[in-house]
Amino acid sequence: MVYHFKMAKEVMEVFPKTPTMAFGTTKKEMAHQRKVCNISIFFSSVFDKEVNCAMCAGIKPPGSVPHHTHTDWIQCDSCFRWCHTQCLHMDQKSLEEAQVGDWVCSLCNK
């Protein structure tokens, strides 16, 4: 996996030239490369827990009709992530009940 990620990264950075790859392959060096790859992927993510649904990662609800993007959102009282009620298959009654007390998302409820 590390090799694939490194190759893809190198190709994208020097395209159309041919990349030159040089990195160590010991267990320690590969562990370091995995960490570097994971950090790179993490910081390149466009997910923002303030505006993206924790279930679908979208801003609009899935399957929403263009120009008709209304859906209710609910925030987890544990991790503070937001979720579309549509993604949770939560009806209006369940939403109202959840808003009365503390609501914990399925990611925290494990």
N, CA, C and O atoms as a GROMACS GRO file, in nm:
protein
  440
    1MET      N    1   0.082  -0.119   0.000
    1MET     CA    2   0.000   0.000   0.000
    1MET      C    3   0.087   0.126   0.000
    1MET      O    4   0.059   0.221  -0.073
    2VAL      N    5   0.192   0.125   0.082
    2VAL     CA    6   0.280   0.241   0.089
    2VAL      C    7   0.344   0.266  -0.048
    2VAL      O    8   0.354   0.380  -0.092
    3TYR      N    9   0.386   0.158  -0.114
    3TYR     CA   10   0.447   0.174  -0.245
    3TYR      C   11   0.350   0.240  -0.343
    3TYR      O   12   0.389   0.329  -0.419
    4HIS      N   13   0.225   0.196  -0.342
    4HIS     CA   14   0.125   0.252  -0.433
    4HIS      C   15   0.102   0.400  -0.406
    4HIS      O   16   0.095   0.481  -0.498
    5PHE      N   17   0.091   0.434  -0.279
    5PHE     CA   18   0.068   0.574  -0.243
    5PHE      C   19   0.187   0.659  -0.284
    5PHE      O   20   0.170   0.766  -0.343
    6LYS      N   21   0.308   0.613  -0.251
    6LYS     CA   22   0.428   0.688  -0.285
    6LYS      C   23   0.440   0.706  -0.437
    6LYS      O   24   0.473   0.815  -0.484
    7MET      N   25   0.414   0.600  -0.512
    7MET     CA   26   0.424   0.608  -0.658
    7MET      C   27   0.322   0.708  -0.712
    7MET      O   28   0.356   0.792  -0.795
    8ALA      N   29   0.199   0.700  -0.668
    8ALA     CA   30   0.096   0.792  -0.714
    8ALA      C   31   0.133   0.937  -0.681
    8ALA      O   32   0.118   1.026  -0.765
    9LYS      N   33   0.181   0.959  -0.561
    9LYS     CA   34   0.221   1.094  -0.518
    9LYS      C   35   0.335   1.146  -0.605
    9LYS      O   36   0.331   1.260  -0.652
   10GLU      N   37   0.435   1.064  -0.626
   10GLU     CA   38   0.551   1.105  -0.707
   10GLU      C   39   0.510   1.134  -0.851
   10GLU      O   40   0.555   1.232  -0.910
   11VAL      N   41   0.426   1.048  -0.908
   11VAL     CA   42   0.381   1.068  -1.046
   11VAL      C   43   0.307   1.200  -1.058
   11VAL      O   44   0.330   1.277  -1.152
   12MET      N   45   0.217   1.228  -0.965
   12MET     CA   46   0.139   1.351  -0.970
   12MET      C   47   0.226   1.475  -0.954
   12MET      O   48   0.200   1.578  -1.016
   13GLU      N   49   0.330   1.466  -0.873
   13GLU     CA   50   0.414   1.582  -0.847
   13GLU      C   51   0.508   1.616  -0.963
   13GLU      O   52   0.543   1.733  -0.980
   14VAL      N   53   0.551   1.516  -1.042
   14VAL     CA   54   0.648   1.544  -1.149
   14VAL      C   55   0.591   1.525  -1.289
   14VAL      O   56   0.663   1.545  -1.387
   15PHE      N   57   0.465   1.486  -1.302
   15PHE     CA   58   0.405   1.461  -1.433
   15PHE      C   59   0.428   1.579  -1.525
   15PHE      O   60   0.410   1.693  -1.481
   16PRO      N   61   0.466   1.560  -1.647
   16PRO     CA   62   0.472   1.437  -1.727
   16PRO      C   63   0.607   1.365  -1.719
   16PRO      O   64   0.627   1.267  -1.791
   17LYS      N   65   0.698   1.410  -1.637
   17LYS     CA   66   0.826   1.342  -1.623
   17LYS      C   67   0.809   1.209  -1.550
   17LYS      O   68   0.704   1.185  -1.489
   18THR      N   69   0.909   1.126  -1.556
   18THR     CA   70   0.909   0.999  -1.484
   18THR      C   71   0.962   1.023  -1.343
   18THR      O   72   1.068   1.085  -1.327
   19PRO      N   73   0.892   0.974  -1.243
   19PRO     CA   74   0.936   1.001  -1.105
   19PRO      C   75   1.060   0.920  -1.068
   19PRO      O   76   1.083   0.810  -1.120
   20THR      N   77   1.138   0.975  -0.977
   20THR     CA   78   1.249   0.904  -0.916
   20THR      C   79   1.209   0.876  -0.773
   20THR      O   80   1.182   0.968  -0.696
   21MET      N   81   1.205   0.750  -0.739
   21MET     CA   82   1.163   0.714  -0.604
   21MET      C   83   1.279   0.654  -0.528
   21MET      O   84   1.348   0.564  -0.578
   22ALA      N   85   1.300   0.703  -0.409
   22ALA     CA   86   1.404   0.647  -0.324
   22ALA      C   87   1.359   0.662  -0.179
   22ALA      O   88   1.348   0.772  -0.126
   23PHE      N   89   1.334   0.549  -0.117
   23PHE     CA   90   1.304   0.548   0.025
   23PHE      C   91   1.337   0.412   0.080
   23PHE      O   92   1.339   0.312   0.008
   24GLY      N   93   1.363   0.408   0.209
   24GLY     CA   94   1.404   0.284   0.273
   24GLY      C   95   1.291   0.184   0.285
   24GLY      O   96   1.173   0.221   0.284
   25THR      N   97   1.328   0.058   0.297
   25THR     CA   98   1.226  -0.047   0.303
   25THR      C   99   1.238  -0.134   0.428
   25THR      O  100   1.180  -0.242   0.434
   26THR      N  101   1.312  -0.087   0.528
   26THR     CA  102   1.316  -0.163   0.653
   26THR      C  103   1.182  -0.147   0.723
   26THR      O  104   1.103  -0.060   0.686
   27LYS      N  105   1.154  -0.230   0.822
   27LYS     CA  106   1.027  -0.220   0.894
   27LYS      C  107   1.010  -0.082   0.954
   27LYS      O  108   0.901  -0.024   0.949
   28LYS      N  109   1.116  -0.029   1.012
   28LYS     CA  110   1.110   0.104   1.076
   28LYS      C  111   1.084   0.212   0.970
   28LYS      O  112   1.001   0.301   0.991
   29GLU      N  113   1.154   0.204   0.857
   29GLU     CA  114   1.136   0.304   0.751
   29GLU      C  115   0.996   0.295   0.688
   29GLU      O  116   0.936   0.397   0.657
   30MET      N  117   0.945   0.174   0.670
   30MET     CA  118   0.811   0.158   0.615
   30MET      C  119   0.705   0.208   0.713
   30MET      O  120   0.606   0.268   0.672
   31ALA      N  121   0.727   0.184   0.841
   31ALA     CA  122   0.633   0.237   0.941
   31ALA      C  123   0.631   0.389   0.935
   31ALA      O  124   0.525   0.451   0.945
   32HIS      N  125   0.748   0.448   0.919
   32HIS     CA  126   0.756   0.595   0.909
   32HIS      C  127   0.682   0.642   0.782
   32HIS      O  128   0.608   0.740   0.787
   33GLN      N  129   0.703   0.573   0.669
   33GLN     CA  130   0.637   0.610   0.545
   33GLN      C  131   0.485   0.598   0.557
   33GLN      O  132   0.412   0.683   0.505
   34ARG      N  133   0.436   0.494   0.626
   34ARG     CA  134   0.291   0.480   0.649
   34ARG      C  135   0.238   0.600   0.727
   34ARG      O  136   0.133   0.655   0.694
   35LYS      N  137   0.312   0.639   0.830
   35LYS     CA  138   0.270   0.754   0.912
   35LYS      C  139   0.266   0.881   0.827
   35LYS      O  140   0.170   0.957   0.836
   36VAL      N  141   0.368   0.903   0.746
   36VAL     CA  142   0.373   1.021   0.659
   36VAL      C  143   0.256   1.019   0.561
   36VAL      O  144   0.192   1.121   0.539
   37CYS      N  145   0.228   0.902   0.503
   37CYS     CA  146   0.116   0.888   0.409
   37CYS      C  147  -0.017   0.919   0.477
   37CYS      O  148  -0.100   0.993   0.424
   38ASN      N  149  -0.038   0.862   0.595
   38ASN     CA  150  -0.164   0.883   0.668
   38ASN      C  151  -0.183   1.028   0.706
   38ASN      O  152  -0.294   1.081   0.694
   39ILE      N  153  -0.078   1.093   0.750
   39ILE     CA  154  -0.086   1.235   0.787
   39ILE      C  155  -0.119   1.318   0.664
   39ILE      O  156  -0.200   1.411   0.670
   40SER      N  157  -0.056   1.286   0.552
   40SER     CA  158  -0.081   1.358   0.427
   40SER      C  159  -0.227   1.344   0.385
   40SER      O  160  -0.291   1.442   0.347
   41ILE      N  161  -0.279   1.222   0.390
   41ILE     CA  162  -0.419   1.198   0.354
   41ILE      C  163  -0.512   1.271   0.450
   41ILE      O  164  -0.609   1.334   0.407
   42PHE      N  165  -0.484   1.263   0.578
   42PHE     CA  166  -0.568   1.327   0.679
   42PHE      C  167  -0.577   1.478   0.656
   42PHE      O  168  -0.686   1.534   0.657
   43PHE      N  169  -0.463   1.543   0.636
   43PHE     CA  170  -0.463   1.688   0.620
   43PHE      C  171  -0.511   1.733   0.483
   43PHE      O  172  -0.541   1.851   0.463
   44SER      N  173  -0.519   1.641   0.387
   44SER     CA  174  -0.571   1.674   0.255
   44SER      C  175  -0.722   1.659   0.249
   44SER      O  176  -0.784   1.697   0.150
   45SER      N  177  -0.780   1.604   0.352
   45SER     CA  178  -0.923   1.580   0.355
   45SER      C  179  -1.001   1.711   0.353
   45SER      O  180  -0.960   1.810   0.413
   46VAL      N  181  -1.112   1.710   0.282
   46VAL     CA  182  -1.197   1.828   0.277
   46VAL      C  183  -1.313   1.818   0.376
   46VAL      O  184  -1.400   1.905   0.381
   47PHE      N  185  -1.314   1.710   0.455
   47PHE     CA  186  -1.421   1.692   0.552
   47PHE      C  187  -1.408   1.794   0.664
   47PHE      O  188  -1.300   1.811   0.722
   48ASP      N  189  -1.515   1.862   0.692
   48ASP     CA  190  -1.519   1.960   0.800
   48ASP      C  191  -1.638   1.926   0.887
   48ASP      O  192  -1.753   1.936   0.843
   49LYS      N  193  -1.612   1.884   1.010
   49LYS     CA  194  -1.721   1.838   1.095
   49LYS      C  195  -1.823   1.947   1.127
   49LYS      O  196  -1.930   1.917   1.179
   50GLU      N  197  -1.790   2.073   1.097
   50GLU     CA  198  -1.884   2.181   1.120
   50GLU      C  199  -1.988   2.192   1.008
   50GLU      O  200  -2.098   2.244   1.031
   51VAL      N  201  -1.955   2.145   0.888
   51VAL     CA  202  -2.047   2.161   0.774
   51VAL      C  203  -2.077   2.032   0.700
   51VAL      O  204  -2.163   2.031   0.612
   52ASN      N  205  -2.008   1.922   0.732
   52ASN     CA  206  -2.031   1.796   0.661
   52ASN      C  207  -2.101   1.696   0.752
   52ASN      O  208  -2.072   1.687   0.872
   53CYS      N  209  -2.193   1.622   0.693
   53CYS     CA  210  -2.264   1.517   0.765
   53CYS      C  211  -2.167   1.405   0.800
   53CYS      O  212  -2.090   1.360   0.714
   54ALA      N  213  -2.169   1.360   0.923
   54ALA     CA  214  -2.079   1.252   0.968
   54ALA      C  215  -2.113   1.118   0.904
   54ALA      O  216  -2.030   1.028   0.903
   55MET      N  217  -2.232   1.105   0.850
   55MET     CA  218  -2.274   0.978   0.790
   55MET      C  219  -2.239   0.972   0.641
   55MET      O  220  -2.188   0.870   0.594
   56CYS      N  221  -2.266   1.079   0.565
   56CYS     CA  222  -2.244   1.075   0.420
   56CYS      C  223  -2.134   1.170   0.375
   56CYS      O  224  -2.095   1.167   0.258
   57ALA      N  225  -2.083   1.253   0.465
   57ALA     CA  226  -1.978   1.352   0.438
   57ALA      C  227  -2.025   1.465   0.346
   57ALA      O  228  -1.946   1.552   0.310
   58GLY      N  229  -2.151   1.464   0.309
   58GLY     CA  230  -2.202   1.567   0.219
   58GLY      C  231  -2.261   1.684   0.295
   58GLY      O  232  -2.288   1.677   0.415
   59ILE      N  233  -2.280   1.791   0.222
   59ILE     CA  234  -2.347   1.908   0.279
   59ILE      C  235  -2.496   1.897   0.251
   59ILE      O  236  -2.580   1.922   0.338
   60LYS      N  237  -2.529   1.858   0.127
   60LYS     CA  238  -2.669   1.835   0.090
   60LYS      C  239  -2.706   1.693   0.130
   60LYS      O  240  -2.620   1.605   0.133
   61PRO      N  241  -2.831   1.669   0.161
   61PRO     CA  242  -2.871   1.532   0.190
   61PRO      C  243  -2.862   1.445   0.065
   61PRO      O  244  -2.888   1.494  -0.045
   62PRO      N  245  -2.827   1.318   0.080
   62PRO     CA  246  -2.816   1.232  -0.037
   62PRO      C  247  -2.949   1.219  -0.109
   62PRO      O  248  -3.054   1.207  -0.046
   63GLY      N  249  -2.944   1.222  -0.241
   63GLY     CA  250  -3.065   1.207  -0.321
   63GLY      C  251  -3.153   1.330  -0.323
   63GLY      O  252  -3.266   1.324  -0.369
   64SER      N  253  -3.102   1.442  -0.272
   64SER     CA  254  -3.186   1.562  -0.267
   64SER      C  255  -3.208   1.616  -0.408
   64SER      O  256  -3.120   1.607  -0.495
   65VAL      N  257  -3.322   1.671  -0.428
   65VAL     CA  258  -3.357   1.729  -0.556
   65VAL      C  259  -3.286   1.864  -0.566
   65VAL      O  260  -3.284   1.939  -0.468
   66PRO      N  261  -3.225   1.896  -0.683
   66PRO     CA  262  -3.159   2.027  -0.696
   66PRO      C  263  -3.253   2.141  -0.656
   66PRO      O  264  -3.371   2.140  -0.690
   67HIS      N  265  -3.200   2.236  -0.585
   67HIS     CA  266  -3.272   2.354  -0.536
   67HIS      C  267  -3.371   2.319  -0.425
   67HIS      O  268  -3.444   2.406  -0.379
   68HIS      N  269  -3.374   2.195  -0.382
   68HIS     CA  270  -3.460   2.155  -0.271
   68HIS      C  271  -3.373   2.076  -0.174
   68HIS      O  272  -3.376   1.953  -0.171
   69THR      N  273  -3.296   2.149  -0.096
   69THR     CA  274  -3.196   2.084  -0.012
   69THR      C  275  -3.231   2.088   0.136
   69THR      O  276  -3.144   2.066   0.221
   70HIS      N  277  -3.355   2.116   0.168
   70HIS     CA  278  -3.392   2.124   0.309
   70HIS      C  279  -3.393   1.985   0.372
   70HIS      O  280  -3.456   1.892   0.323
   71THR      N  281  -3.323   1.976   0.479
   71THR     CA  282  -3.330   1.858   0.565
   71THR      C  283  -3.290   1.903   0.704
   71THR      O  284  -3.217   2.000   0.720
   72ASP      N  285  -3.338   1.833   0.803
   72ASP     CA  286  -3.300   1.865   0.939
   72ASP      C  287  -3.164   1.804   0.970
   72ASP      O  288  -3.125   1.702   0.912
   73TRP      N  289  -3.095   1.866   1.060
   73TRP     CA  290  -2.965   1.819   1.108
   73TRP      C  291  -2.975   1.799   1.258
   73TRP      O  292  -3.055   1.863   1.326
   74ILE      N  293  -2.892   1.709   1.310
   74ILE     CA  294  -2.885   1.690   1.454
   74ILE      C  295  -2.738   1.676   1.491
   74ILE      O  296  -2.660   1.614   1.418
   75GLN      N  297  -2.701   1.734   1.604
   75GLN     CA  298  -2.562   1.730   1.648
   75GLN      C  299  -2.547   1.633   1.764
   75GLN      O  300  -2.626   1.633   1.858
   76CYS      N  301  -2.443   1.551   1.756
   76CYS     CA  302  -2.413   1.456   1.863
   76CYS      C  303  -2.365   1.533   1.986
   76CYS      O  304  -2.280   1.621   1.975
   77ASP      N  305  -2.419   1.499   2.101
   77ASP     CA  306  -2.380   1.566   2.225
   77ASP      C  307  -2.248   1.512   2.280
   77ASP      O  308  -2.198   1.562   2.380
   78SER      N  309  -2.193   1.409   2.217
   78SER     CA  310  -2.067   1.352   2.262
   78SER      C  311  -1.949   1.401   2.177
   78SER      O  312  -1.853   1.457   2.231
   79CYS      N  313  -1.956   1.381   2.044
   79CYS     CA  314  -1.843   1.419   1.956
   79CYS      C  315  -1.867   1.551   1.884
   79CYS      O  316  -1.776   1.605   1.821
   80PHE      N  317  -1.989   1.604   1.892
   80PHE     CA  318  -2.029   1.731   1.830
   80PHE      C  319  -2.031   1.728   1.677
   80PHE      O  320  -2.031   1.833   1.613
   81ARG      N  321  -2.032   1.607   1.618
   81ARG     CA  322  -2.048   1.596   1.473
   81ARG      C  323  -2.194   1.620   1.438
   81ARG      O  324  -2.284   1.596   1.519
   82TRP      N  325  -2.217   1.667   1.316
   82TRP     CA  326  -2.352   1.689   1.266
   82TRP      C  327  -2.392   1.576   1.171
   82TRP      O  328  -2.308   1.521   1.101
   83CYS      N  329  -2.519   1.543   1.170
   83CYS     CA  330  -2.572   1.439   1.082
   83CYS      C  331  -2.703   1.486   1.021
   83CYS      O  332  -2.783   1.552   1.086
   84HIS      N  333  -2.723   1.450   0.893
   84HIS     CA  334  -2.854   1.470   0.832
   84HIS      C  335  -2.950   1.371   0.897
   84HIS      O  336  -2.917   1.253   0.914
   85THR      N  337  -3.067   1.416   0.933
   85THR     CA  338  -3.166   1.322   0.987
   85THR      C  339  -3.205   1.220   0.880
   85THR      O  340  -3.240   1.106   0.911
   86GLN      N  341  -3.201   1.262   0.754
   86GLN     CA  342  -3.232   1.172   0.644
   86GLN      C  343  -3.131   1.056   0.639
   86GLN      O  344  -3.170   0.942   0.614
   87CYS      N  345  -3.003   1.084   0.662
   87CYS     CA  346  -2.901   0.979   0.662
   87CYS      C  347  -2.920   0.882   0.777
   87CYS      O  348  -2.881   0.766   0.769
   88LEU      N  349  -2.979   0.931   0.885
   88LEU     CA  350  -3.004   0.848   1.002
   88LEU      C  351  -3.138   0.776   0.995
   88LEU      O  352  -3.171   0.697   1.082
   89HIS      N  353  -3.214   0.805   0.889
   89HIS     CA  354  -3.350   0.751   0.874
   89HIS      C  355  -3.433   0.789   0.997
   89HIS      O  356  -3.511   0.709   1.050
   90MET      N  357  -3.415   0.913   1.040
   90MET     CA  358  -3.482   0.963   1.160
   90MET      C  359  -3.605   1.044   1.118
   90MET      O  360  -3.594   1.141   1.043
   91ASP      N  361  -3.721   1.003   1.165
   91ASP     CA  362  -3.842   1.077   1.132
   91ASP      C  363  -3.856   1.197   1.227
   91ASP      O  364  -3.778   1.213   1.320
   92GLN      N  365  -3.955   1.280   1.200
   92GLN     CA  366  -3.973   1.405   1.276
   92GLN      C  367  -3.996   1.377   1.424
   92GLN      O  368  -3.946   1.450   1.509
   93LYS      N  369  -4.072   1.273   1.457
   93LYS     CA  370  -4.100   1.240   1.597
   93LYS      C  371  -3.971   1.200   1.669
   93LYS      O  372  -3.947   1.244   1.781
   94SER      N  373  -3.888   1.117   1.604
   94SER     CA  374  -3.762   1.074   1.664
   94SER      C  375  -3.668   1.193   1.683
   94SER      O  376  -3.597   1.202   1.784
   95LEU      N  377  -3.669   1.285   1.587
   95LEU     CA  378  -3.586   1.405   1.597
   95LEU      C  379  -3.629   1.490   1.716
   95LEU      O  380  -3.545   1.534   1.795
   96GLU      N  381  -3.758   1.510   1.730
   96GLU     CA  382  -3.808   1.591   1.841
   96GLU      C  383  -3.773   1.527   1.975
   96GLU      O  384  -3.737   1.597   2.070
   97GLU      N  385  -3.784   1.394   1.984
   97GLU     CA  386  -3.747   1.324   2.108
   97GLU      C  387  -3.598   1.337   2.137
   97GLU      O  388  -3.558   1.354   2.252
   98ALA      N  389  -3.516   1.328   2.034
   98ALA     CA  390  -3.370   1.338   2.050
   98ALA      C  391  -3.328   1.477   2.093
   98ALA      O  392  -3.231   1.494   2.166
   99GLN      N  393  -3.401   1.578   2.047
   99GLN     CA  394  -3.366   1.716   2.080
   99GLN      C  395  -3.399   1.752   2.224
   99GLN      O  396  -3.345   1.849   2.277
  100VAL      N  397  -3.485   1.675   2.288
  100VAL     CA  398  -3.524   1.703   2.426
  100VAL      C  399  -3.410   1.671   2.523
  100VAL      O  400  -3.383   1.746   2.616
  101GLY      N  401  -3.342   1.558   2.500
  101GLY     CA  402  -3.234   1.518   2.589
  101GLY      C  403  -3.103   1.513   2.513
  101GLY      O  404  -3.087   1.575   2.408
  102ASP      N  405  -3.010   1.438   2.568
  102ASP     CA  406  -2.882   1.419   2.500
  102ASP      C  407  -2.900   1.315   2.390
  102ASP      O  408  -2.964   1.212   2.410
  103TRP      N  409  -2.841   1.345   2.274
  103TRP     CA  410  -2.844   1.251   2.162
  103TRP      C  411  -2.701   1.212   2.128
  103TRP      O  412  -2.615   1.299   2.113
  104VAL      N  413  -2.675   1.083   2.115
  104VAL     CA  414  -2.542   1.033   2.082
  104VAL      C  415  -2.549   0.960   1.950
  104VAL      O  416  -2.634   0.872   1.930
  105CYS      N  417  -2.460   0.996   1.858
  105CYS     CA  418  -2.460   0.936   1.724
  105CYS      C  419  -2.414   0.790   1.730
  105CYS      O  420  -2.361   0.744   1.831
  106SER      N  421  -2.435   0.719   1.620
  106SER     CA  422  -2.397   0.579   1.614
  106SER      C  423  -2.246   0.560   1.616
  106SER      O  424  -2.199   0.453   1.655
  107LEU      N  425  -2.170   0.662   1.576
  107LEU     CA  426  -2.024   0.652   1.583
  107LEU      C  427  -1.975   0.651   1.727
  107LEU      O  428  -1.877   0.585   1.759
  108CYS      N  429  -2.042   0.723   1.814
  108CYS     CA  430  -2.005   0.729   1.956
  108CYS      C  431  -2.073   0.620   2.037
  108CYS      O  432  -2.026   0.584   2.145
  109ASN      N  433  -2.182   0.568   1.985
  109ASN     CA  434  -2.265   0.473   2.058
  109ASN      C  435  -2.216   0.329   2.046
  109ASN      O  436  -2.291   0.235   2.075
  110LYS      N  437  -2.091   0.311   2.004
  110LYS     CA  438  -2.036   0.176   1.986
  110LYS      C  439  -1.977   0.124   2.114
  110LYS      O  440  -1.926   0.011   2.118
   0.00000   0.00000   0.00000
